[in-house]
Amino acid sequence: MARKSEIKLKNFFIYNSSLATDEGEEEKKVLFYHPEDTEKDQKIKDVGLSEAVIKFTDTFSPFEECKTFRTQKTCQVFFEPEPDFWMVMTVNVPFLVKTKDGVEYNEYRGDDVHDTIYGALLEQSYSMFRLFVGTFREHMMGDSTEERAQSLSQKLQQFFSKYILTLKIGNCDIVDVTRTVQYLPLNQTLFLRIHNFISMIESTFEYVKRCIFLYNEQIVWSGVNPKELYCIYEYLSGTIFPKMLQSDLQGGSISRSFTQNQRGNFLTGGNGQDAVKPPRVFLFQSDETTKKSSQSGMYLYDTEGALSDNSGYHLVIYRAFGAIICLFVNDSTALTEDLYGELQSFIGPQLTTISSEVSENYAKDTFITNDFPEGFSPKFLYFNEFSLQHDTTFYTDGRSVHKNANMSRDIMNVIADLYEERNAGSSSEETVVKMCNDFWITHKKSNSRHFIAIVNKNATLLEIAEETTKMCEQHIKNVFFDKQI
């Protein structure tokens, strides 16, 4: 039986060509390189190759920079988040080890690595840096070019050396491209109860500027920009939730985390020896997509005047049973014992009560069983490009936080193709794809809303259309879709 390798990260580096223009100073261009123990000559060669590819392709397409460079064994993606700063990520293409005439050989599966998915992963890594550290250029501090480069290099090393270890290269999919989050559906009474609770917190404590409310690791309410919410949720799912689960398991049960007098606990912040220092985050007031002229391309973020437009906050996170509230405290506020005591006494009892109410009234969605053979039940993904929300049954536990999808890489890549090739100028469209293994993938678009259905059934096109319509009515019946599609 053939053995298959996994998609793995080969290298990740950041450079700025303007930092060294003379021959023999190429190493000064490299601001960050992973793995750190790579030979200096290899770093210079990798950066030089990237520069050459970008400059060469710019000759043929000056208005759109090169995004991907492929070889048989690797796939390299490029991203220029700020002028002259390039981020490059290289992943190893997976391969099957086969045998022919008694000799083993590798059959590389280049189609398993989707350009759009890994390009989005690279862009997200910059978004995370900007959220917790700021933009690249604002950390170029010093009198000389070398001092400014060294200042930024230290920040990059501190952040990316840890962040890269959290990347799940093999589990990336369409959700990483859309950058949407899953919200928990609640009835109107409970939602208004939570909204009123958030309003009371922000009016009572002037230093709390924004809040996010979660239950069962899903978003219920958010007061931050949807694009920044995705980054914050990635931090929660990658750092806070695993530590929370580990703490619960070590305690034997969740109830041990709380006492009668203390009805909740701080996950970041708080008093005590085990308190975790709240991270400092930057929320930018302006929209994240800042366009330049068509002659000079487009940058994901505005870097002009970034220091004056962004706001720094301490991210204080409080938990009571299944409910979690994230408090964005103005970074000019001193985090004292008295402040934590005030928050504890006000939030703890009410959050515990709300958590109990949500637990009693919330029931998980149940899905209608379809007449499909053996096993694979139809799956769907709905997302809204405008609100950056999604709902899905792609994952085994019903939530995208753990990314345990029970579908093949081929299916995920076809979905990414359908999304990438959508007609941006069309308000509504529908595309149906039949794969060779009897999997049908339907992509319906209406304005900014997308519905993707996956059915594994030996059926006709008409039967698949009827099944897709049934799934739409069942799962997103309150969402308008143009009847023409």
N, C-alpha and C positions, 0 to 999 in steps of 0.2 A: 504494500500500500504506500502511495506517495506521501512524503512528509512535506508540510508547508511551514515556511517561516512566517514571522509576524512583521508588521510594519513597525519599524523602529526609527528613532531619531538618530541621525548620524552627526550632525553639527548644527549649531545655532550661533550666528554672530551678527554684530552690529558694527558698522564702519561709517566714516565720513571722509570722502576723498579729498576734501578741501583742507584737511589738517596736515597733509604732507604732499607737496608738489615736486620735491626734488628727489632724484634717484638715490636709492640707498636709505630713504627714510620711510619706506612703505609700512613698517610696523606701527608707526605713529597713527596711521589711519584706523587701526583696529581698536575699537572702544570696549568691545566685549567679545569673548569667544568661549564656546562650550563644545567639547570638553576642555577644561582649563589646562590639562596636562599635554595638550597637543603641541607638537614641535613648532617653533617660531617660523621656520621656513614653510611649513604646511599651512599655517594661518595666512601668511603672505600670499601663497599660491592660491588659496581659496578666495581671498578677497580680490586678488588680481583677476581671476577667472570671472568672478561676478561683475567686476567693473567692465571687463571686455565684452561680456554678453550683453550687458545693459547698453553700452555705447554702440555696439554693433547693431543691435535691433533698433536703436533710436534713429539710425540712418534711414530705415525703411518706414518707421512709424513714429515720427517725432512728436505726435500729439497724444500717444498712449504708450506708457512705459512697459517694458517686458515684465511679465508676472511669473512666468514659469520657464524652467529649463530642465529638460529631461534627458537622461541617458538610459541605457538598458537596466542599470542597477540602482539608479537614484532618481529622485525627483526634487528639484530645488525651486523654492518659491521666494519671490522678492517683494518687498514692500517699502515704500518711501513715505513714512508718516509725517516727516517734516523736511523742509528743503535741505538737501545734501546728506541727510541721514538715511542710511539703508539698513533694513533688517533682512536677514537671509536665513532660511531654515531648510535643511536638507534631510530628507527621510529616505531610508533604504526601501527599495521596492521588494515586496515579498516574492518568494519563489517556491516552486514545488521541486522536491528532490525526486527525480525519476530514474529508472534504470532501463538501459537499452543495450542489448548484447552483453549483459553482465557488467556494464560500466555505468556509474552514476553520473548524472548531469543535472544542472539547474534550469528549470523552465521559469523565467521571470514573468510575473503577473502585473505588468505595468498598469492595466486598467483598474486594478484594485486601489490605486492611489489617485484620488480625485483632486484635480487642481483647485477647484473652487472651495472644497472643504478645507484643505490645508492652507490655502491662502487666507481663509477666514480665521483659521486658528492662529496664524501669524499676526493678523491685524488685532485679534483679541488680546494677544500677549502685550501689544503696545497699549491697548485700552486699560489693561490691568496696571501697567506701570504708571500711566497717567493718573489713574484713580488714586494710587497709594503714594506716588512720589511726585508727580507733576510731569511737565513736558521735558524733552531732552534739552532744548536750548536754554531754558531757565536755570539749568544746573551747570551751564558752562561758565563757571565763575573763576576769576583770576586775572592777572595782568597780562600774562603771556599766553600764547596758543597752547603750549604744553601744559600750563597750569589749568587752563579751562578744560582741556581734554582729560586730564587726570581727575579733575573734580567730577566730571560726568561719568568717567569710567568707574570710579568708586561706587557711585549710586547704582549704576547698571549691574555691577558685580554683586552688590548687596541684595538687590531685588531678584535678578534673573537666575542667580545660582540656586536659589530656593524655588522660584516659581517653575522653572523648567522641570524640576523633579515631580511636580504635580500634574504635568501634562499627560493625558491619557491618549497617546498617539493612535492607538488601535481602535479607540471607541468613538472617534469623531463621526458626525453624521450631519444631516440637514439642519438640525437644531443649532449647530455651531455656525451655520451659514446665516440662518434667519435671525439668530440672537434673540429669540423669544423666550418667555418664561411661562410656566403653567400656573394659573390662578385656581384657587380653591372655590368652587361654587357654593354660596351660602344663600339662605332665604333672606328676604328683604329686611326682616326684623333684626336678625343677627348682624347683618352687614351694617345697618344703621347704628346698631349698638356699638360696634367696633369703631365706626366713623366718629361717633360722638365721643368715645373714649380717647381717640387720637386728638380730637379738637380740644378736649379738656387738658390733656398733657401739654400741648403747644401753647395754650393760653395761660396755664398755671406756671409753667417754667419757661421764661422768656429765652433762656439759653438753648432750649430744644427747638431747633429750626425746622426739622423734618423728621418723619417717622416712616418705618416700614413694619407692617404687621404680618406675621406668618403663623400658620397652624399646620401641624403635621408636615412640616418642611415645604409647605406651599404658600405662595403669596396670596394674601387676602386684600391688603391695602398698601399702597405705596405713594409717597409724596415726593419721589425723585423722578428725574428724567428717565423714561423707559430704557434708553440706551445705556445709561449708567446703572440702572437697576439690574441689567443682565450681568454686569461686572460684579456688582455687590453680591448677587445671588451665586455667582461662581465662587466667590470668596467664602460664602457661607457653606455651600455644598462641598467645597474642597478642603476647608479648614475647620470651621466651627462644628458642622454636623458630625463629622467623624470623631472629634474630641468629645462631643456631647454623648455620642453612643458609647464610646469607650468608658467614659465616666459612669454611665448608667450600668454597664456590664460589671465594672469593678465594684460598684456599690451593691450589686445583687439584685436591685430592683430600682425602678425610677423613683419610687416614693422615698427612698433613702436620701435622695438629693435635697429633700425639703423637710422642714420641721414645722411644728404647729405655729411657732412664732414667725418663722421665716417661710412665707408661702411661695417663694421663688428664689432664684439666684442669678447673679450676674455672670454671663459667659465671658464678657470683656468688661473690665472696670470693676468697681466694688472695693470693699475693704477686706483685709485679711491677708494672710501669708500666701495663699494660693491664687490671689487675684491676678488676672491677666490684663496687662496694660492695653487700653483701647487703641486700636490703630488710628492713625490720622489719615483722612481721606480728603480728596479734592473733588468737589462737584462744580462743574463749569456752568455758568449761567446761560451762556449762549448755546445755540444748536451745535452739535458736534460736526456736522458736515459743512465745511467751509470751502467754497469753490473759488478757484482761481480762473484766470482767463483760459480759453481753450488752447492758446499757444503754449501755456506753461504748465498744463496738467491740472491735477486736483490733489489736495491733501486732505486727509481724513479729519484733521483737527486744526483749529485756528491757533497759530503760534504767535501772531502779532498781538501784543498786549495781553498775553495769557496771564501774566502775573497779577494784573489788575482785575481781570474778569472772573477768576476762579475763587472759590471759597473753601477754606479749610475747616474740617469738622473732626471731632473725636467721635468714633463709632462705638457707642456704648450699647451692649446687647444684654437684654434681660429675658429670662425664661421662667415660665410657670407651667409645669407639666407640658402639654403639647403646644402651648402658645409661646411665641417668641416675638419680642418687639425690639426693633433697632432704633436707637435714638441718635440723631445727628446733633451733637452738642457743639456750639460755636467754639472754635479752637482758642479763642481769647479768654474762655472761661476756665478758671482753675478747678481741677477735679479733686475736690476735698472730701474728707470723710462725711462732713455735714451734707454736701451735695448728694452723695450716694445714699445717705440716710433718708433724705427727703424723697428721692426717687423711689427708694425701697418701700417706704411707708405709704406712698400714694399709689404706686403702680402695682405692688405685690398683691394686695387683697382683691383689687378689681380685675387684674389679669387672671388671677386664679378662678374667679367667678366666671369670667368670659370663657376661659378654657373649658370649664365644666359645661357651660351652656352649649358651646360648639360641639363638644364630644357627645352630648346627649341628642342633639338635633341633626348632626351631620351623618349621613349614611353614604357609603361608597356607591358609585354608579354600578349598576348591574347591566350586563350586556345580554341582548337576546341571542339565544343559541341558534345558529343557522345550520341548515342541512348540508354540512360539508363533511367529506370523509376524513377520518383520522386526524383529526387534529388541528390543523391550522385554521383558526378562526379569522375572519376578516379584520384587518387593522386599518386605522385611519389616523391622519394628522390634519388638524385644522389650525391655521395661524393667520394672524392679521398683521400685515406689514406696517400699518399705521400705529396701532396700539402696542405692537410687539408682544402679543399674548398668543399662547397656543394651548391646544387640548389634544391629547393623543392617547392611543392604546398601543403604541409601538413597543413599549417597554414592559418587561415581565411583571413589575410591581405597580404598573399604572402611572408611574411618575418618571419624569426625565432627569431627576436629580442624580440617580444612580447609573443611568445610561446602560441598562442591561437589556439591550434589544435582542429579540429572538428571530432576527431576519439576517439574511446573508449580506455580505458586503456588496454583491452585485445589485441587489435591490436598492440599497441605500444610495449607490452611485447613480442608478437610473433616476431616482427621485431628485438627486442633486442636478442631473442633466435637465430634467423637466423644468425645474425652477430657474436654472441658469438661462435656458432658451425661451423663457416666457416672453411674450410680446408686451413690452412696457407701454406701448401706445394703445393697446387694446384694453377696453374696460371689462370684457368678458371673453373667455375662451375655455375650451375643454380638449384635453389630449388623452388618448388611451393607448397604452403600450402593452403588448402581449409578449412575455418572455418565453423562451423555449421550454421551460419547465412548468408550463401552465399557470404561471403567476401573471395576473392582470394588474396593471397600475394605472389608475385614473387620476388625472390632475385637473381640477376645476378651479377656475379663477373668476372672481367677480370684483372688480376694482382692486382694493388692497387685500381682499380676503382670498385665501387659498384652502382648498380641501383636497387631500390626497387619500385615495382608498386603495388598499391592497387586498386582492382576492386570489386565493389559490383554488381554481376550479376549472374543470374541462367544460367550458360553456361557450355560448355564442356571444357576440358583441351586444346584442339586445339584452340578454340575461345579465351580463355584467353591468350594463347601464341601469337596469332595474334594481340590481343589488346596491349599486352606488347611491341611487336615489333614496333607497330605503335607509341606508346608513346616514345620509344627510339628514333625513327627517327624524331619525332616532337620536342622533348625537348633537346636532346643531340646528334644531328645528326653529329656534328663535333668531337665527342669523339669515339675513336676506341674501339670496343668490339670484342673479338674473335668470329668469325663466327660459331665456333663449338658449342657455347652455344646458 
